[in-house]
Amino acid sequence: MRVIVVGAGILGASTAYHLAREGCDVTLIDRADEGRATAAGAGIVCPWGSPIEDAPTYTLLAGGARYYPDFTAMLAEDGEQDLGYARVGGLYVPADPAELDAVERRVRFRATDWPVGHVERLAPSQANALFPPLRPHQPALFVSGGARVDGRRLAAALRRAAVKHGARFVIGSAELVLKGNRASGVRVEGEVMEADFVVIAAGAWAPKMLEPTGLSLPVAPQRGQIVHLRRPGTDTARWPVLMPLNSYYLLAFEDSRVVVGASRETNSGFDHRLTAAGVAEVLNAGLAVAPGLASWTLHEIRIGFRPLADDNRPKLGPVPGVDNLLVGNGLGPSGLTMGPYCGRLLAEAVLGKSVDFGPFALGRRT
Ligand SMILES: Cc1cc2nc3c(=O)[nH]c(=O)nc-3n(C[C@H](O)[C@H](O)[C@H](O)COP(=O)(O)OP(=O)(O)OC[C@H]3O[C@@H](n4cnc5c(N)ncnc54)[C@H](O)[C@@H]3O)c2cc1C
């Protein structure tokens, strides 16, 4: 079966990889837009303490976290291990320590969701030992199954692995080609490519691409500005993810790097700019939690447009009234957690397996 996947962020790359592994003839197309979310995403995979109340979305998030160990093992079989993925643990560090009770209740209630791991209250000195720049006197809740991943490296690994399984990777801008009520392929720089199935995983840019179908995808870009700090020589490889539960967070990677995120600028449009207020907001929030980072080098600031649905729920499944066309979108602030798993679900749907997209189905608002 010939399948075209548009968008090589985490969702499209995962879909293409799973399809290529199953022997499909896959073409993955990407335009490398400035501000693509996967290249800017922080990479926290630790949903269990999240105050999220929407049960279906939480279930998908938890499914995403649960899928990671098998998923990374599968990539390792394909020779791809440079993902920046590590189960370093998550550390909840709210400014008001009384909030630790509520987060601990949530985590313990969800602790049946493998791979939560062990859950433990830490004294300030223990928390500081795990993440030295953390503010003093900060008690914490540690969840050992929390992980982080580098979205850029993971998406690149998925593309390479898909190609190893025979996929073709094309750089270009795709337009949907419809024949009657059927998606027959795409047009890329004037050339029509035909397919038996088209999957559109074009992130925040997808609504425009879907206009010819008559579907009004309720997704818009939400800008995130995210700061990378470095102090060469510091061994940050095992530092846990810090979650103060105030919408900001800090996480570390192997190369003496700490990432501080992020602004959430709804109604930003595709305005690809760093702003004084956005950067100040993120730095202030980060340094309030980890003042020990004040002397670190300001290494890089990234911008990403989260594909955010108007009801904050992912949008997954067939486009009503159009045959052979699937959409994956709306992963919002949690796409690096859910993306690999959602890509597998989309691939299964293409392959004709029964997948119930239920509350995430397009056109559904319940
Ligand atoms: C600052 C920030 C921090 C985040 N932190 C986390 C986190 O800690 N944990 C977490 O789970 N998630 C996080 N996220 C969310 C996550 O990054 C996104 O939900 C996810 O990356 C969305 O992936 P995507 O593949 O849907 O979209 P994208 O990564 O945006 O990919 C869409 C791709 O489609 C391409 N495209 C668009 N139109 C066309 C076209 N017509 N033709 C060809 N190609 C096209 C684009 O160029 C782009 O490459 C964060 C996001 C941001 C911005």
The ligand as an ORCA input file, in Angstrom:
! r2SCAN-3c Opt
* xyz 0 1
  C       8.166     25.193     23.924
  C       7.504     23.847     23.844
  C       7.707     22.922     24.865
  C       7.096     21.665     24.806
  N       7.367     20.756     25.787
  C       6.811     19.516     25.727
  C       7.095     18.562     26.726
  O       7.887     18.808     27.640
  N       6.504     17.339     26.661
  C       5.640     17.026     25.667
  O       5.110     15.914     25.673
  N       5.370     17.902     24.672
  C       5.919     19.145     24.689
  N       5.633     20.071     23.730
  C       4.617     19.747     22.711
  C       5.175     19.021     21.506
  O       6.400     19.556     21.125
  C       4.155     19.127     20.344
  O       2.857     18.756     20.762
  C       4.559     18.170     19.217
  O       5.905     18.368     18.870
  C       3.661     18.379     17.987
  O       4.157     17.548     16.979
  P       3.543     17.538     15.525
  O       4.272     16.481     14.773
  O       2.044     17.445     15.606
  O       3.829     19.000     14.939
  P       5.210     19.670     14.447
  O       6.353     19.181     15.247
  O       4.973     21.141     14.399
  O       5.401     19.106     12.992
  C       4.580     19.479     11.908
  C       5.447     19.429     10.659
  O       4.614     19.553      9.505
  C       5.309     20.318      8.539
  N       4.340     20.851      7.589
  C       3.297     21.691      7.822
  N       2.600     21.916      6.702
  C       3.210     21.222      5.717
  C       2.969     21.043      4.339
  N       1.919     21.616      3.740
  N       3.816     20.285      3.620
  C       4.865     19.667      4.217
  N       5.129     19.784      5.534
  C       4.321     20.545      6.271
  C       6.014     21.376      9.367
  O       7.081     21.959      8.657
  C       6.465     20.560     10.579
  O       7.760     20.044     10.412
  C       6.241     21.333     23.727
  C       6.068     22.242     22.687
  C       6.695     23.498     22.738
  C       6.512     24.457     21.599
*
